[in-house]
Amino acid sequence: ESHLAEILARETKMPVSQAQEGQTVEPDHAYVIPPNAVMVVENGILHLAPRPEGPKSHYPIDAFFESLANDRGGTAVGVILSGSASDGAQGVRCIKTGGGTTFAQDERSARYGGMPHNAIATGAVDFALSPAKIAEELALIKAHPFLTTPQQKLEEPLADVETDGQFTEILDRLRTTTGVDFSNYKQSTVRRRLGRRLVINQLTTLSEYLQYLDTHPGEIHELFRDI
């Protein structure tokens, strides 16, 4: 039996409960996975299954993050906090591949650095911060106009006549810096990844992003890595 929900409830004003099969996820609620279970989310509903028996390693965070990436796409956010071992490392890969945003606790602030370290080592973590800074970034991301409508696709605000010239200029910078020409890639994918960089850097227009590239030379490599 786990008392984690009870313990966490002492530290937050949000309702905290142990997750149940078929439960609909609600805003501003915390759900704790039951003992010896695999939990996934599908269409905003939690589903539970018994932990598989046998010698194979058990990775419940990876399983949940993979389902979260499939369910939420570009609006998924995954956070890896202090913990040992490597559970969650593949899960953050899935979230980032789906266009979501990923966090890991800064190893210096983590009592157990194994999980943050392994997540960061994948190259799929956008922010490595202290818990307090993670909370601040989550608040900023939540307010970003590209993510205020859950079903909104990130490429849509970046696909119109007014932004075509700026989009082409960004592709030109990528080609000049990395030697890779993305002009023949699927444009919706490139625009979605570009929109994701705007979210991460708290920008809302391609004009702002071009100015950001001028003052942050390393960002063009981050965009390249994302695409």
Disulfide bonds with the S-S distance in Angstrom:
none
